Amino acid sequence: MTLPALRVLALSLVEGLALQAAPPDAPRPPKEAAKHFEMPEGFRALLFAGEPDVVQPIGITTDDRGRLWVVETQTYPTWITDGKPGHDRILIFEDSDGDGSFDSRKVFAGNLANLSGIEVGFGGAWLTAAPNLLFLPDRNGDDVADGPPEVVLDGWDLKAKHNVINGPKWGPDGWLYGMNGILSNSRVGKPGTPPEERVFMNCGVWRFHPVTRAFEVVAHGTTNPWGLDYDDWGRMFITNCVIKHLWTVVPGARFQRMFGQDTNPHAYGLMESPADHIHWATGTAWTDSRGGKGAHDGAGGGHAHVGALVYLGDNWPDAYRNTLFTHNLHGNRISNDLLEPKGSGMLARHGRDFLHANDPWFRGLELVCGPDGGVFITDWSDTGECHDYDHCDRSNGRIYKITYGKATPQHPDLAAASDEALVKLQLHKNDWWVRHARRLLQERAAAGKLAPTTVPALAAILRENPDATRKLRALWTLHAAGALDEKLLLELLGHADPHVRGWAVRLSVDTCKPTEALASRLVDLAATEPAAPVRLELASAVQRVPPAFQWPLAERLAARVEDPEDVNLPLLLWYGLEPLVAADKDRAVTLLPKVKIPAVRQFLTRRIAALSK
């Protein structure tokens, strides 16, 4: 064959491969797409809603009746910066006959802009909509928003493009948690807060209290976190892109970043992901994983992860409980991580990918469990890599429901339930019921409407139930309802179960105003605590106890001999110790020979040297 002929043949082969790899001009019809999903045997996926009934579903949640609330964003990728109305909407879908597809659709609100996430509770919808956190009330419960939204917080950076504020979700402690990306250099505060009093953050996790209206940054770092959930023990996880895909959230943590300097230049070291794997082939850059093919397919599909679900329902097989699911955009699939304790933290191992969409248009963003244990997943349905600034197809979007076999339909109305019934739901296997019941009890406590028997009933579960996860549920509910006092917390700091002790430590300093008795007990515990996860909570508490107790708490933890190789504890301890060193170098010098953790001793020496220049 002549050289020109070889060139023609080579060109034809390249063009053929390109055509084969290129996505089709349109996604499969909504009702056809789910038929091509590959999942483990026994699972089935049904179209819950699709275009034209829903387009661009960027966020979903469920209300106390099990209905699905959906945020449609038509604004992306050109965020509105002048405060004018947009075309974003909030829809409410209901499946009244339990067949897995909606049969009722309402528009809760329209003409909104920059929506990226939603949670419901306390009489309305909480919306992330850069530069704001919004509250949109429905005081009369007619499923129509009452007037314009209230700007609860502002100051998030709109220049961040796809790295904006996102993902609001109620935590087990009664706070509203969310995330923010690395390009979003934000200064957050209540409207009217002067610049010097605002809280700076870019990438990381934040939280907001619906009753006190307090705001704080929980953890700094990662890249563009967009997915948050927690397991049966309240351990919180976020999903992330480009660098490793999973992180365990601990208050005060500073995580590794894709680029840039941590907000504290003297952090010296940043906490690693608990994942022991990446989802693209080793030896290549993440940029090569676009498309999720070849070696990247076996590794998990690519670097772009969106959404997080720790399965705690009662429909899927128990083998999936307390494992984490996340969408992989490059791989057009849902990946699964297997979670297990390791040292003071966690280890995430690569499980078998749970779902292959077999559709290059599949762009999953969210996963939410419902009252029947089935899981709703969204499909943005587009061909952009993981964000697309040049073209965004606003004409489509899908929501699927995944069940194991056929789930038993559930039609709750928890707002109408008695306190007694809500307390009993803390024992339910499906955490959907637990979480909604807990938040309703929190709302009633805030309104002064708890029945007199409610707190004693929760305390009885805490003291008498043999299952630590049920004890924790009661503990979290008591805390959210404002019913935890010094006496009970002191008792729990000596509890036999380390999970209970750990949460007692965290909740003792949750408001940053622990009593002197509690702070003193934490200092004593730091010298004797046998469990590494509880010592991690004590290290976190260094940043939150009153100033008089910070040095003693840090000193006792630094003198422990058990933690030199732990990947989390030395760093978290240093983050609390560093500002103390900067304020009192002489005391830091006297501490140096007592420190038994090499990393802390190294950081301490480095900081003292810098202060001595």
C-alpha positions as CSV (number, residue, x, y, z in Angstrom):
1,M,0.0,0.0,0.0
2,T,1.4,3.4,-0.9
3,L,2.1,6.1,1.7
4,P,-0.8,8.3,0.5
5,A,-3.1,5.4,0.8
6,L,-1.9,4.6,4.3
7,R,-2.5,8.3,5.3
8,V,-6.0,8.1,3.9
9,L,-6.7,4.8,5.8
10,A,-5.2,6.3,9.1
11,L,-7.3,9.4,8.7
12,S,-10.4,7.3,8.1
13,L,-9.8,5.3,11.2
14,V,-9.3,8.4,13.3
15,E,-12.4,10.0,12.0
16,G,-14.3,6.8,12.6
17,L,-13.1,6.6,16.2
18,A,-14.0,10.3,16.7
19,L,-17.5,9.7,15.4
20,Q,-17.9,6.6,17.6
21,A,-16.8,8.6,20.7
22,A,-18.9,11.7,20.0
23,P,-22.2,11.9,21.9
24,P,-25.4,11.8,20.0
25,D,-27.1,15.1,19.2
26,A,-29.8,14.5,21.8
27,P,-30.3,12.3,24.8
28,R,-32.5,9.2,24.7
29,P,-36.2,9.9,25.3
30,P,-36.8,10.1,29.1
31,K,-38.9,7.0,29.2
32,E,-36.3,5.0,27.3
33,A,-33.1,6.1,29.2
34,A,-33.7,4.1,32.4
35,K,-34.0,0.8,30.4
36,H,-30.3,1.1,29.5
37,F,-29.1,1.5,33.1
38,E,-27.0,-1.4,34.4
39,M,-27.3,-2.1,38.1
40,P,-26.8,-5.1,40.4
41,E,-29.4,-7.8,40.1
42,G,-32.7,-7.0,41.8
43,F,-32.6,-3.2,41.3
44,R,-34.9,-1.3,39.0
45,A,-35.0,2.3,37.9
46,L,-38.1,4.1,36.8
47,L,-38.5,7.6,35.3
48,F,-40.0,9.7,38.1
49,A,-40.2,12.9,36.1
50,G,-38.6,14.2,32.9
51,E,-38.8,17.0,30.4
52,P,-40.9,18.9,29.8
53,D,-42.2,18.5,33.4
54,V,-38.8,19.2,34.8
55,V,-35.7,20.7,33.2
56,Q,-32.2,21.4,34.7
57,P,-32.8,19.8,38.1
58,I,-29.8,21.0,40.1
59,G,-31.0,20.3,43.6
60,I,-33.7,18.0,45.3
61,T,-35.0,17.3,48.7
62,T,-38.1,15.7,50.3
63,D,-40.6,17.3,52.7
64,D,-42.4,15.7,55.7
65,R,-45.0,14.1,53.4
66,G,-42.3,12.4,51.3
67,R,-42.9,14.8,48.3
68,L,-39.9,15.7,46.2
69,W,-38.9,19.4,46.0
70,V,-36.9,20.2,42.9
71,V,-34.8,23.3,42.1
72,E,-34.6,24.1,38.3
73,T,-31.9,26.5,37.4
74,Q,-32.1,28.2,34.1
75,T,-29.5,30.8,35.1
76,Y,-26.4,28.7,34.8
77,P,-23.8,29.3,33.4
78,T,-24.5,33.0,33.2
79,W,-25.2,34.0,36.8
80,I,-27.3,37.1,37.3
81,T,-25.3,39.8,39.1
82,D,-27.6,42.8,39.1
83,G,-30.3,41.3,41.4
84,K,-32.9,41.1,38.7
85,P,-35.4,38.2,38.6
86,G,-34.4,35.0,36.7
87,H,-36.2,32.0,35.4
88,D,-35.3,29.5,38.1
89,R,-38.1,27.6,39.8
90,I,-39.0,25.4,42.7
91,L,-41.3,22.5,41.9
92,I,-43.1,20.0,44.2
93,F,-43.7,16.5,42.8
94,E,-45.9,13.9,44.5
95,D,-46.4,10.2,43.7
96,S,-49.8,9.6,45.4
97,D,-50.3,6.1,44.0
98,G,-46.8,4.8,44.7
99,D,-46.0,3.6,41.2
100,G,-42.6,5.3,41.1
101,S,-43.7,8.2,38.8
102,F,-45.2,11.5,39.8
103,D,-48.9,12.3,39.3
104,S,-49.0,15.8,40.9
105,R,-46.8,18.7,40.1
106,K,-46.9,22.2,41.6
107,V,-44.8,25.4,41.2
108,F,-43.9,26.6,44.6
109,A,-42.0,29.6,43.4
110,G,-40.7,31.1,40.1
111,N,-38.7,34.1,38.8
112,L,-35.7,33.2,41.0
113,A,-32.1,33.4,40.1
114,N,-28.8,31.6,40.7
115,L,-30.4,28.6,42.5
116,S,-28.0,25.8,43.3
117,G,-29.6,23.8,46.2
118,I,-32.6,23.4,48.5
119,E,-33.6,22.1,51.9
120,V,-37.0,22.5,53.5
121,G,-38.0,23.0,57.2
122,F,-39.0,25.6,59.7
123,G,-42.0,26.7,57.6
124,G,-40.4,27.1,54.2
125,A,-37.5,26.5,51.8
126,W,-33.8,27.2,52.3
127,L,-32.1,28.0,49.1
128,T,-28.4,28.5,48.1
129,A,-28.4,31.2,45.5
130,A,-25.1,33.0,45.2
131,P,-24.4,35.5,46.6
132,N,-27.1,34.6,49.1
133,L,-28.5,32.0,51.4
134,L,-32.3,32.6,51.1
135,F,-35.3,31.5,53.1
136,L,-38.6,31.4,51.2
137,P,-41.5,30.9,53.7
138,D,-44.9,29.2,53.3
139,R,-46.6,30.2,56.5
140,N,-50.1,29.0,55.5
141,G,-48.9,25.7,54.1
142,D,-50.6,26.1,50.7
143,D,-47.5,25.0,48.7
144,V,-47.1,28.5,47.3
145,A,-44.3,30.8,48.5
146,D,-45.3,33.8,50.6
147,G,-43.8,36.8,48.9
148,P,-40.1,37.4,48.0
149,P,-37.4,35.4,49.7
150,E,-35.6,36.6,52.8
151,V,-31.8,37.1,52.4
152,V,-30.5,35.3,55.5
153,L,-26.8,35.6,54.6
154,D,-24.9,37.3,51.8
155,G,-21.4,37.7,50.5
156,W,-20.8,34.5,48.6
157,D,-18.7,35.1,45.5
158,L,-20.5,35.1,42.1
159,K,-17.3,35.1,40.1
160,A,-16.8,31.5,41.1
161,K,-18.8,30.2,38.1
162,H,-19.4,26.5,38.9
163,N,-17.7,26.7,42.4
164,V,-20.6,28.5,44.0
165,I,-22.4,27.9,47.4
166,N,-24.4,24.7,47.2
167,G,-25.9,21.6,48.9
168,P,-27.8,22.7,52.0
169,K,-28.7,19.7,54.2
170,W,-29.8,19.4,57.9
171,G,-27.1,17.8,60.0
172,P,-27.7,15.5,62.9
173,D,-27.0,18.4,65.3
174,G,-29.9,20.6,64.0
175,W,-27.7,22.9,61.9
176,L,-28.1,23.5,58.2
177,Y,-24.8,22.5,56.5
178,G,-23.6,23.4,53.0
179,M,-20.5,23.8,50.8
180,N,-18.5,26.3,48.8
181,G,-15.9,26.0,46.1
182,I,-12.3,27.0,45.7
183,L,-12.9,29.9,43.2
184,S,-15.5,31.4,45.5
185,N,-13.5,33.9,47.6
186,S,-16.4,34.8,49.8
187,R,-17.0,37.1,52.8
188,V,-20.1,35.9,54.5
189,G,-22.4,37.7,57.0
190,K,-25.9,38.9,57.6
191,P,-27.0,41.7,55.2
192,G,-25.4,44.9,56.3
193,T,-22.5,43.3,58.2
194,P,-19.4,45.5,57.8
195,P,-16.5,43.9,55.8
196,E,-14.2,43.6,58.9
197,E,-16.9,41.4,60.7
198,R,-17.6,39.0,57.8
199,V,-16.3,35.4,57.7
200,F,-13.9,34.6,54.9
201,M,-14.1,31.2,53.2
202,N,-13.5,29.7,49.8
203,C,-13.5,25.9,49.5
204,G,-15.0,24.0,52.4
205,V,-18.0,23.3,54.6
206,W,-20.2,25.8,56.4
207,R,-23.2,25.7,58.7
208,F,-26.0,27.9,59.7
209,H,-28.4,27.6,62.7
210,P,-32.1,28.1,61.8
211,V,-33.0,29.4,65.3
212,T,-30.0,31.4,66.5
213,R,-29.0,32.4,63.0
214,A,-25.4,31.8,63.8
215,F,-23.0,31.1,60.9
216,E,-19.6,29.5,60.9
217,V,-17.1,27.7,58.7
218,V,-16.8,24.1,59.8
219,A,-13.8,23.0,57.6
220,H,-11.6,24.5,55.0
221,G,-10.2,23.0,51.8
222,T,-10.7,20.5,48.9
223,T,-11.7,21.9,45.5
224,N,-15.4,22.1,44.6
225,P,-17.3,20.1,47.2
226,W,-20.8,19.3,45.9
227,G,-22.4,16.5,48.0
228,L,-22.8,16.0,51.7
229,D,-24.3,13.3,53.9
230,Y,-23.7,11.4,57.2
231,D,-23.8,7.8,58.4
232,D,-25.5,6.0,61.3
233,W,-22.9,7.4,63.7
234,G,-23.2,11.0,62.5
235,R,-19.8,10.9,60.6
236,M,-20.2,13.4,57.9
237,F,-18.7,13.1,54.4
238,I,-18.4,15.4,51.4
239,T,-17.7,14.6,47.7
240,N,-15.3,16.6,45.6
241,C,-13.6,16.9,42.2
242,V,-10.1,16.9,40.6
243,I,-8.2,15.8,43.7
244,K,-9.5,12.8,45.7
245,H,-13.3,12.5,45.7
246,L,-14.2,12.0,49.4
247,W,-13.5,13.7,52.7
248,T,-14.6,13.1,56.3
249,V,-15.8,16.4,57.9
250,V,-14.5,17.2,61.4
251,P,-15.0,20.7,62.9
252,G,-11.9,22.8,62.5
253,A,-10.3,20.6,59.8
254,R,-8.2,22.0,57.0
255,F,-8.1,19.7,54.0
256,Q,-5.7,19.4,51.1
257,R,-6.6,21.7,48.3
258,M,-6.4,21.6,44.5
259,F,-4.3,24.8,44.6
260,G,-3.7,27.9,46.6
261,Q,-2.9,28.7,50.2
262,D,-5.0,27.6,53.2
263,T,-6.6,30.5,55.1
264,N,-4.0,29.9,57.8
265,P,-0.5,30.2,56.3
266,H,0.9,28.5,59.4
267,A,-1.2,25.3,59.1
268,Y,2.0,23.6,57.7
269,G,0.2,20.4,56.8
270,L,-3.3,19.7,55.5
271,M,-5.5,16.7,56.2
272,E,-5.8,14.0,53.5
273,S,-8.8,12.3,52.0
274,P,-9.7,8.9,53.6
275,A,-10.1,7.4,50.1
276,D,-7.4,4.8,49.3
277,H,-8.1,5.2,45.6
278,I,-8.9,7.6,42.8
279,H,-11.5,7.1,40.0
280,W,-9.1,7.6,37.1
281,A,-6.2,5.4,36.0
282,T,-3.0,5.9,37.9
283,G,-0.1,7.3,36.0
284,T,-2.2,9.7,34.0
285,A,-3.6,13.2,34.7
286,W,-7.2,13.6,35.7
287,T,-7.7,15.5,32.5
288,D,-7.2,12.3,30.5
289,S,-10.2,10.7,32.2
290,R,-12.8,12.8,30.3
291,G,-15.2,10.3,28.8
292,G,-14.4,7.6,31.4
293,K,-13.2,5.0,28.9
294,G,-10.4,2.5,28.8
295,A,-8.3,2.2,31.9
296,H,-10.4,4.9,33.5
297,D,-13.5,2.8,33.3
298,G,-12.2,0.1,35.6
299,A,-10.9,2.7,38.0
300,G,-14.3,4.4,38.4
301,G,-14.8,6.7,35.4
302,G,-13.1,10.0,36.1
303,H,-12.4,12.8,38.5
304,A,-15.7,14.8,38.6
305,H,-18.0,13.8,41.5
306,V,-21.3,15.4,42.4
307,G,-23.8,14.4,45.1
308,A,-23.4,12.2,48.2
309,L,-25.7,9.6,49.7
310,V,-24.9,7.4,52.6
311,Y,-27.6,4.8,52.2
312,L,-29.6,4.4,55.5
313,G,-32.9,3.3,54.0
314,D,-34.9,0.1,54.4
315,N,-35.5,-1.0,50.8
316,W,-32.0,-1.7,49.5
317,P,-30.1,-4.8,50.8
318,D,-28.4,-4.3,54.1
319,A,-25.0,-4.7,52.4
320,Y,-25.3,-1.2,51.1
321,R,-26.1,0.4,54.5
322,N,-23.5,2.9,55.6
323,T,-21.8,2.9,52.2
324,L,-21.5,6.0,50.2
325,F,-22.8,6.7,46.7
326,T,-21.7,9.5,44.4
327,H,-22.3,10.5,40.7
328,N,-19.2,10.3,38.5
329,L,-19.8,12.7,35.6
330,H,-16.9,11.5,33.4
331,G,-18.0,7.9,33.8
332,N,-21.8,8.6,33.4
333,R,-22.3,6.4,36.4
334,I,-22.8,6.1,40.2
335,S,-19.8,5.0,42.2
336,N,-19.8,3.3,45.6
337,D,-17.3,3.7,48.4
338,L,-17.1,1.2,51.3
339,L,-16.5,3.0,54.6
340,E,-14.7,1.6,57.6
341,P,-13.0,3.1,60.7
342,K,-9.2,3.6,60.7
343,G,-7.3,5.2,63.5
344,S,-9.0,8.4,64.5
345,G,-10.8,8.7,61.2
346,M,-12.1,6.6,58.3
347,L,-11.0,4.6,55.3
348,A,-12.9,4.6,52.1
349,R,-12.3,1.7,49.7
350,H,-13.5,1.4,46.1
351,G,-16.7,-0.6,45.8
352,R,-18.2,-1.9,42.6
353,D,-19.7,0.9,40.6
354,F,-23.4,0.8,41.3
355,L,-25.0,2.2,38.1
356,H,-23.8,2.6,34.6
357,A,-26.2,4.9,32.6
358,N,-24.7,3.9,29.2
359,D,-25.6,7.4,28.1
360,P,-23.0,10.1,27.3
361,W,-25.7,12.7,28.2
362,F,-26.1,11.4,31.7
363,R,-25.0,14.0,34.2
364,G,-26.1,12.9,37.7
365,L,-26.1,15.7,40.3
366,E,-28.1,14.5,43.4
367,L,-29.2,11.4,45.3
368,V,-31.8,11.5,48.0
369,C,-33.5,8.7,49.9
370,G,-37.3,8.7,50.3
371,P,-39.7,7.4,53.0
372,D,-40.0,4.0,51.2
373,G,-36.3,3.5,51.1
374,G,-36.1,4.1,47.4
375,V,-33.5,6.6,46.1
376,F,-34.2,9.6,43.8
377,I,-31.4,10.6,41.4
378,T,-31.2,13.6,39.1
379,D,-29.8,13.8,35.6
380,W,-28.8,17.2,34.4
381,S,-28.7,15.7,30.9
382,D,-26.0,17.4,28.9
383,T,-22.7,16.8,27.2
384,G,-20.4,19.2,28.9
385,E,-17.3,17.7,30.6
386,C,-18.5,18.5,34.1
387,H,-19.3,22.2,33.6
388,D,-20.0,24.0,30.3
389,Y,-19.7,27.8,29.9
390,D,-20.2,27.8,26.1
391,H,-23.4,25.8,25.7
392,C,-25.9,24.6,28.2
393,D,-28.9,22.6,27.0
394,R,-31.8,24.0,29.1
395,S,-34.5,21.9,27.4
396,N,-34.2,18.7,29.4
397,G,-33.6,17.0,32.7
398,R,-34.7,13.8,34.4
399,I,-35.3,12.4,37.8
400,Y,-35.2,8.6,38.3
401,K,-36.2,6.5,41.3
402,I,-34.2,3.4,42.1
403,T,-35.6,0.6,44.3
404,Y,-34.7,-2.9,45.1
405,G,-37.6,-4.8,43.7
406,K,-40.8,-2.9,44.3
407,A,-40.8,-0.7,47.4
408,T,-43.9,-0.5,49.6
409,P,-45.6,2.9,49.0
410,Q,-45.5,5.3,52.0
411,H,-47.6,8.4,52.4
412,P,-46.5,10.1,55.6
413,D,-47.7,13.3,57.1
414,L,-45.2,13.8,59.9
415,A,-46.2,17.3,60.7
416,A,-49.5,16.0,61.9
417,A,-47.9,13.3,64.1
418,S,-47.7,13.7,67.9
419,D,-44.5,14.2,69.8
420,E,-44.8,10.7,71.1
421,A,-45.0,9.3,67.6
422,L,-42.0,11.4,66.5
423,V,-39.9,10.2,69.4
424,K,-40.7,6.6,68.5
425,L,-39.6,7.3,64.9
426,Q,-36.1,7.7,66.3
427,L,-36.0,3.9,66.3
428,H,-37.0,3.5,62.6
429,K,-34.7,1.6,60.3
430,N,-35.1,4.1,57.5
431,D,-33.3,7.3,58.5
432,W,-35.6,9.4,56.4
433,W,-38.2,9.0,59.1
434,V,-35.6,9.7,61.8
435,R,-34.3,12.9,60.3
436,H,-37.6,14.4,59.5
437,A,-39.0,13.5,63.0
438,R,-35.9,15.1,64.6
439,R,-36.2,18.3,62.7
440,L,-40.0,18.6,63.6
441,L,-39.2,18.1,67.2
442,Q,-36.5,20.8,66.9
443,E,-39.1,23.2,65.4
444,R,-41.6,22.5,68.1
445,A,-39.0,23.1,70.8
446,A,-38.0,26.4,69.2
447,A,-41.7,27.4,69.2
448,G,-42.1,26.3,72.9
449,K,-44.6,23.6,71.9
450,L,-42.9,20.3,73.0
451,A,-45.1,18.1,75.1
452,P,-43.9,17.6,78.7
453,T,-43.2,13.9,78.1
454,T,-41.0,14.4,75.0
455,V,-37.6,15.1,76.6
456,P,-38.0,12.3,79.2
457,A,-38.9,9.8,76.4
458,L,-35.8,10.8,74.4
459,A,-33.7,10.6,77.5
460,A,-35.0,7.0,78.1
461,I,-33.9,6.0,74.6
462,L,-30.5,7.5,75.3
463,R,-30.0,5.7,78.5
464,E,-31.8,2.4,77.9
465,N,-31.6,1.4,74.2
466,P,-28.7,-1.0,73.7
467,D,-27.9,0.1,70.2
468,A,-25.4,3.0,70.1
469,T,-26.9,4.4,66.9
470,R,-30.3,4.7,68.6
471,K,-28.6,6.4,71.6
472,L,-27.0,8.8,69.2
473,R,-30.3,9.6,67.5
474,A,-31.9,10.5,70.9
475,L,-28.8,12.5,71.8
476,W,-28.9,14.5,68.6
477,T,-32.6,15.2,69.0
478,L,-32.2,16.3,72.6
479,H,-29.4,18.7,71.5
480,A,-31.4,20.1,68.5
481,A,-34.3,20.7,70.9
482,G,-32.1,22.6,73.3
483,A,-32.6,19.9,76.1
484,L,-29.0,18.9,76.7
485,D,-27.8,20.3,80.0
486,E,-24.5,20.2,81.8
487,K,-25.4,17.3,84.1
488,L,-26.3,15.0,81.2
489,L,-23.3,16.0,79.1
490,L,-20.9,15.3,82.1
491,E,-22.6,11.9,82.4
492,L,-22.1,11.1,78.7
493,L,-18.5,12.1,78.7
494,G,-18.0,9.0,80.8
495,H,-20.2,6.7,78.7
496,A,-18.9,3.3,77.8
497,D,-19.5,3.7,74.1
498,P,-16.8,5.8,72.3
499,H,-19.3,7.1,69.7
500,V,-21.5,8.5,72.5
501,R,-18.4,10.0,74.3
502,G,-17.2,11.5,71.1
503,W,-20.5,13.2,70.4
504,A,-20.7,14.4,74.0
505,V,-17.3,16.1,73.5
506,R,-18.5,17.8,70.3
507,L,-21.9,18.9,71.7
508,S,-20.2,20.2,74.9
509,V,-18.5,22.8,72.7
510,D,-21.1,23.2,70.0
511,T,-21.9,26.8,71.0
512,C,-18.3,27.6,71.8
513,K,-19.5,28.5,75.3
514,P,-19.1,25.3,77.4
515,T,-19.5,25.6,81.1
516,E,-16.3,25.6,83.3
517,A,-17.2,22.2,84.6
518,L,-17.5,20.8,81.0
519,A,-14.3,22.4,79.8
520,S,-12.5,21.1,82.9
521,R,-13.8,17.6,82.3
522,L,-12.6,17.7,78.7
523,V,-9.1,18.6,79.9
524,D,-9.1,15.6,82.3
525,L,-10.5,13.3,79.5
526,A,-7.6,14.4,77.2
527,A,-5.1,12.7,79.5
528,T,-7.0,9.4,79.8
529,E,-9.2,8.9,76.7
530,P,-8.5,5.4,75.2
531,A,-10.3,5.8,71.8
532,A,-8.6,7.7,69.0
533,P,-11.9,9.0,67.4
534,V,-12.7,10.6,70.8
535,R,-9.2,12.1,71.0
536,L,-9.9,13.6,67.6
537,E,-13.0,15.3,68.9
538,L,-11.0,16.6,71.8
539,A,-8.4,18.0,69.4
540,S,-11.2,19.7,67.5
541,A,-12.5,21.1,70.8
542,V,-9.2,23.0,71.4
543,Q,-10.5,25.6,68.9
544,R,-13.8,25.9,70.8
545,V,-13.2,25.8,74.5
546,P,-12.8,29.0,76.5
547,P,-9.3,30.5,76.3
548,A,-8.4,29.5,79.9
549,F,-8.8,25.8,78.9
550,Q,-7.2,25.8,75.5
551,W,-3.6,25.4,76.6
552,P,-4.3,22.7,79.2
553,L,-6.4,20.7,76.7
554,A,-3.8,21.0,73.9
555,E,-0.9,20.2,76.3
556,R,-2.5,16.9,77.5
557,L,-3.3,15.8,74.0
558,A,0.2,16.6,72.7
559,A,1.7,14.5,75.5
560,R,-0.1,11.4,74.4
561,V,2.1,8.6,73.0
562,E,-0.6,6.8,71.0
563,D,-1.0,9.1,68.0
564,P,2.3,9.8,66.3
565,E,1.3,7.9,63.1
566,D,-2.3,9.0,63.0
567,V,-3.1,10.9,59.8
568,N,-5.7,13.3,61.3
569,L,-5.1,13.9,64.9
570,P,-1.7,15.6,65.0
571,L,-2.8,18.1,62.3
572,L,-6.1,18.9,63.9
573,L,-4.4,19.4,67.2
574,W,-1.9,21.7,65.6
575,Y,-4.7,23.8,64.0
576,G,-5.9,24.5,67.5
577,L,-2.5,25.0,69.1
578,E,-1.0,27.3,66.4
579,P,-2.9,30.5,67.4
580,L,-2.0,29.8,71.1
581,V,1.7,29.7,70.1
582,A,1.4,32.9,68.3
583,A,-0.1,34.6,71.3
584,D,2.3,33.1,74.0
585,K,5.6,32.0,72.5
586,D,7.2,31.5,76.0
587,R,4.6,29.0,77.0
588,A,5.1,27.2,73.7
589,V,8.8,26.9,74.4
590,T,8.1,25.2,77.8
591,L,5.7,22.8,76.1
592,L,8.2,21.7,73.4
593,P,10.0,19.0,75.5
594,K,6.7,17.5,76.7
595,V,5.3,16.9,73.2
596,K,5.2,13.2,72.2
597,I,3.8,13.6,68.7
598,P,6.7,14.2,66.2
599,A,4.6,16.2,63.7
600,V,3.3,18.5,66.4
601,R,6.8,19.0,67.8
602,Q,8.1,19.8,64.3
603,F,5.3,22.3,63.7
604,L,5.8,23.9,67.1
605,T,9.5,24.3,66.6
606,R,8.9,25.9,63.2
607,R,6.4,28.3,64.5
608,I,8.5,29.3,67.5
609,A,11.5,29.9,65.1
610,A,9.3,32.1,62.9
611,L,8.1,34.2,65.8
612,S,11.7,34.6,67.0
613,K,12.9,36.3,63.8
